[in-house]
Amino acid sequence: MRLLWLVPAVTGVCLLAQQDTTFSTDVNVVNIFATVHDKKDKPVSNLAKDDFTLSEDGHQQTIRYFSRESDLPLTLGLLVDTSQSQAGVLEDEKDASDRFLDQVLRPDKDRTFVIHFDHETELLQDLTSSLPDLHKSIDQMHLADDARPQMRRQGGGPNSDPTQGRQGRIAGTVLYDAIFLASDELMKPLKGRKALILLTDGVDNGSKESLYSAIQSAQRSGVIVYSIYFTDRPAESNRVGSVFGPMGGMGGMGRRGGMGRPGGGGGRYPGAQSRTDGKKILEQISRETGGGFFEVTKKESISDIYTRIQDELRNQYSIGYVSDQAANGASFRHIVLTAKKSGLTVQAPEGYYPVPAPPAPSEPPHR
């Protein structure tokens, strides 16, 4: 029997699946985490399995495993934009992040890593449960003009249109690279609940990766992305760059749904050169990975938003089903999870990429 982790499920679900000898090796057990909100956008935590309906690629699925999760270990990645566009808000982001980790991180269960990005992506703190180490890494964040060693990836890919910053340093923002690297290199090998928190204005003008590949990497790694839109600039100043950038080297992957048609999975729109809105980009990233989008305003501070994210993480449902499609193929599979009761909104990943089962071991050669 083969387990497919969309957003990895609780251990109890795994054990149930492994003990069911009626499953064949080409069966997918798909598990997702979901959050439900009422009309006032408050998390709803008292629903049962029969309160949901679920379909995959238009085919109704039977929910076989269900639990309300608030205590499952969490792996969290904090990704903070330190480009010059964040000069006026960086200190607020750092202060709120410190408080959020104090409230959310359980040293005996959870682990966190910290990345900041501008014209390159830098891992400030690898996975740890140590709050002092995390606070130290957040304190080390600084704007792009400060000298520092390069630890991850230099910008300048197909999305790039960098300009020279002060002191001759390159200006730019590699948001998509940061998501890709955090998901693919740090999150993908891990199991359990996995989430990224982005603090940025959503503008990318330097990544090697496209928006499509950034979203796809999160989906393949079972990562939920929470986006916090935070900027001190006028909204129009965020409208720079291209949604996906040139698709050279991507094999046309950004055109899954065809020109202008929803395709789902790793981006819904073609790779045409068009003006972007950072807010819409972040909304798309969070929507397609099953996370939430938030905007810092005069009425809602970044601390308020962190409290809302904390509430969501503590009021998730773990939902598992046996897909009626075999565990093969590489195309994106759409999931639609809804609540039967009116007035409720379900926040869940839009789908997953199946992972083929490993080949059976070959017979040893006869001597």
N, C-alpha and C positions, 0 to 999 in steps of 0.2 A: 504494500500500500504506500502511496506517495502523498505527502502533504504539500500543499501549495500555500505559501504564506503571503497573502495580500497585505494585511496588517496582522502580524502574527498573533495567534490566539493564546488563551490561557492554557496552562499545563494540563488542566483537567480535560480540556477539549482534545488535546493531543493524545492523551492516554485513551480516551474513548475511541478515537479514530483508530489508534494502533491495535486496539483489542478487538475491533470488528473484523472478523475473518472473512466476511462476505464481500469485502472490497477487493477489487482486482488492482493490478499494478498500474493500470492506466486511468485510475479514478482521481479526480481532483477534489480534495477537501479544502474549500476556500473559506477563509476567516477574515472578517473585517471588523473594525471598530467604528462605531457610529455615535453621534450625539444628537439628541432631539431637543428642539426649542419650542416653547409655546408662543402665543401671540405677542407676549411682552419680551420675547427673545431670551427667556430664562430657561436654563436646562431642565428637562423633565427626566426624572430618574425612577419612576414607579411603573413603567410599562412592562408587559410580559411578552413572551414569544409570539402569542397569537395576535398581538396588537400591530404586527408588521406584515407587510407583503414584500416579496423579493423576486426579481427576475434577472436573468442573464441573457443578453442578446435577444431579448423579447420572449424568452421562455421562462415560464413560472418555475421557481425553485422552492423546495421545501426546507425550511429552517430546521436544522437538526440539533444544533448546539446553541445555547443562549445563556448568557449570564450578564449581570450588571457589574461592571468593573470599576472599582475606585481604589483598589489596593494593589493592583498588578504593578510590578516593577516598570520603571519608565527610563528610556534612554532619550535624552534631550540634547539637541544641538542649538546653540545660540549664535546666530550669524548677524553681525552688526556692520552696517555701511559706514565706513570712515572716510569716504571721499569728501571733497570740499563742499559738496552740496549739503552736507550734514553738519557744517561748522557750527550752526546756531543751536543744534539740538543734541549734539553728542553727549554732553555732560548729563542732560536729563535722561538720555537712554542708559547711560552707565549707572546712574543712581537707581533708576527703576529696576534695572536688571539685577543689581545686587539684592534689592529687597525681594524681588520675585523668587530668586533662587533660595533665599532664606526661608521663604514661605512654602515653596513647593518641594525642594529636594529633600528626600529622606535618605540620609547617609547610609542606612542599612539596606536600602533597596535600589535607589536610583543612581544614575550616572549622567554626567553632563560634559560636553566639550564646548569650547569657545573659539569662534573664528571671526576675524574681521577682514573686510575686503574693500579695496578701492581699485587701483590699477593692477593689483595683484591680490591673491588670496593667501592669508597667513593663519595657520593654526596656532593660536596663543596658548591653548590648554587642551591636551588630549583628554580622552574619557577619564573621569575621576569622580569620586564621591566626596572629595575634600572641599568643603566650602571655603576654607582659607585660600586654597590654590585657585579656586574659581574667582574669588574676589580679587586676588592678585592679578589674574589675567585680564579681568575687566578693567582694572585700574591702569593697565599697560596700554589700553587702546589710545590711539592718537590719530590725528588727521594725516592725510597722505603725504604732506610735505615733510614730515619728520623722517629721518633716516632710520632704516631698520633692515634686518636681513630678510631676503626672500625665502619663504619656506614651502610654498606650494606652486603657484602658477602665475607667470607673467602674462598680462593682458596683451592684446594685439592680434586677435583672431579675426574671423570674418565679420564680427559685429563691431569691430573697433573703428573708432574715428577719434583717437586721442588728441589732446592738445598739450602743449608744454605748460606745466605748472611752475610755481615759484621755485627758485633754486635749481632750475633746469630739470626738475623731475617730471615724469609723464603723468598727466591727469587722465582719469577714466574710472569706470566702475564695472567690475566683472561680477555682477550679480549672478548671472547664469552659471558661470564657472564655479562660484562658491556653492550653489545648490547642488550642482553635479558632483563636485568633489566630496562634499559632506555626505551625500546620499550614497555614492558609488564606492568611495574608499573607506568611510567610517561607519556608515549605517548598514550597508548591504550584508556584511557577514553576521550581523547580530540578530537575535530573536527577541520577542517581547514587544511591548509598545514602544514606538519610535516616533518622535516628532521634532521638527525644526521650527524655530521661531526666527523670522526675518524682521529686522528693524532697518528700514530703508525707504527711499522715495520711489523705488521701483524702476528707476532708469538704469539701463545697461548700455554702455557705449565702449566696451572693450573686450568682451568675452570671446574665447575660442568656441565655446559651446553656444548653441541656439536655445531659444526659449523652449522649443520642442524637446530637445535632448535633456534639458534641465528637468522638465516635468516628467519625462519618461524615466529618468534615473530615479526620481523619488518614487514613482509608481512601481518600478521594478524592485525597489528596495523596501517597499512597504512602509514608506515614510509619510506621515501627515505633516502638512506645512501650514503654520499659522503666520500670517503676514500682518505686520504693523506698519501702516503707512504714516510716515512721520517726516515732515518737511517744513522749513520756515520760508520757502520760496513761493511766489505766486504760482497758481496751478498751471498757467500757460508755459512757464519755464520748464515744466516736466515733459513737454511734448517734443522730445528730441530722439533721434535715432530711428531704428527699424524694429518692427515687432520681432522678427526672427533673424534679420540680417541675411546676407547671401547664403544660399544653401549649398554652396560648393563643398564637396567632400562629404555631404550628408546623404547622398544617394536619393534625393527627393523625399526624404522621410518626413519633411514638414508638410507634405501635401496629402496626408492620409485620407482626408475627407473630400478631396477634390476642391476645385476653385470655388470658394465661397460657401461650401457645404459643410455642416458640422461633421467632423470625423471622429472626435473623441479620442482620448488617450494621448498625452504628450502634446497637446495643443490642438485647437480647433480650426485654425486659420492657415491659409497658405503662406509661403515665405516671400510674399511680395514686399517691396520696399514701401513702407507706409509710416506715417507719423504715429508715435506711440504715446500713450498716457500711462505713466507709472502706476497710477492707481488701478487702472483696468488690468494691467499686467499682473499685479499682485492678487487682484480678485480672481483672475483665471488660475493662477498657480494654486491658490488655496482651494478653490472650487473643485478642480480636477483631482486633487490629492486627498480631499475629504477634510481639510482644515478650515479654519475661519479667517475672515478678513476683518481688520479693524483699522480705524483711522483716528489719529490723535487730533482732537479739536479743543476749542475753548471749553466745551461742555464735558468732554471726556479726556482725562489725562492719560498718559502712558501707564501710570500706576493703576488707574481704573481698568484699563485694558488688560493688564497682567492679571488682575483679580478675576476678570471674566475668563481668561484662558485657563487659569487655575481651576475655576469651577467646571469648565468643560472637561478638563483632564480627569477630574474626580467624579464625573457623571457620564461615563461612557458605557455603551452596550457592546458586548462581544457576541458576534453573530456568525455562525458557521453553517455551511451547507455543502452537500455533495453535488458538484456540478454535473449536469447531464451531458457535458461535453468531455471527451477524453483529454488526458493530460498530454496533449501534443499540439503542434501548431505554434505560430509565433505572433498571430494578429491580436490586437487589443480586443478584449471582451468587455462589453458594457454591463454595468450593474446598476439597477434601479431599486433602491430601498425606500419604501414609503411607510408612513404610519396610517393606520386605518381611521383613527380618530381625527375629526376635523380640527383645523386650527393648529396642527402640529407640523413642524418642518424638520426633516431629517437631514443631517449633515454627515455624509459618508463619501468614500472614494467613488469616482465615477466608473471604475473598472480596474482591470488588471491584465498583465501579460502572462500567459501560461508558461511554465518552465518545463521543457520535456523531461521525462523520467530518464535517469542515467541508464546507459546500455547494460544489459546483463553481462556478468563476467564471462569471458571466453573460457572454453575448456583448455586445460593444460595440454601441451603436445604429448602425444604418445611416444614412448621410447621403445 
